[in-house]
């Protein structure tokens, strides 16, 4: 796949959290026991979340070997340590719990891996979840606000009524410089501090203004005290209720996760190329995260026509759009879009900063005429 990710340095953890909501993933793919599922690794959260649905097998794949290294580390914690140690190293129990947990883990790691993770926790004493390039940038926003505005934003997770919550936001929070500062902090120029600017080559929208509009919509429709991604976006891992954590990090799922991790394989490579390979032919469900954000619309259509052509192997997949709208209607090469499901999931997606969610299914593919395909790609 001709992705801009091939043009950036893949030498650090870019994402320490998966921002695609597991509930959306579950509803989009409806994972069954016979499924072989491909998941873009990122921080590993959704690869682990899919395991909890007891599929036949999960393959986690990423171009960035450091993201896969992070998932390998989490698997070590799950196999050899308690859920309390995993929580602590994630940073869910505060910075003061990270170092003692690391001291327990360090002697149990292979000798070759100890120097890397020792340096990692020395550089990131608050734990894993805020260590990614994107997450360290995002969670730095609150501290740039005046203390009084910070207090106003924190109040948003104290309301039990969406109407009251939204009224407070419009009447109190928006009466300050919050909107202006949010848009400036997350505009294209500053957003490159969290993502390499080359990854915005195909962006159709400006980051700050688009994200603010989506934030406003969420506050008008959803109680954000129960929204993991809203709370993490603004406040990091502090005081997160257990029940709103990603399923793979909840204590009630830890033993099941430990039982299932033998059904997980980690691969370094391109997800689309893997699906085209012999090994990829067994995949029945796939989560592409937002990897199509970094390719052109023409490249997206080429991939869809290959992977989801009529008569091809059964394949259902989900992906998230951020600043593009890959998969919008195209009369020349229409993707096999599960439109009703996609629209429904887009409305309830937990992370406010995504534009929409799209579900593709090869069973919905139509056969375009040869002249149209040739005309499109000439």
ABEGO torsion letter per residue (X at the ends): XBBAAAABBBABBABABBABBAAAAAAAAGBBAABBBBBBAEAGAAAAAAAAAGBABBBBBBABAAAAAAAAAAAAAAAABBAAAAAAAAGAAEAAAAAAAAAAAAAABBAAAAAAAAAAAAABAAEAAAABAAAAAAAAAAAABBAAAAAAAAAAAABABAAAAAAAAAAAAAABAAAAAAAAAABAAAAAAABBAAAAAABABBAAAAAAAAAAAAAAABBAAABAAAAAAAAEABGBBAAABBAAABAAAAAAAAAAAAABBBBBEBAAAAAABAAAAABABBBAEAAAAABBAAAAAAAAAAAABBGBBBBBBBBBBAABBBGBBBAABBBBBBAAAAAAAAAABABAABABBBBBBAAABBBBBAAAAAAAAX
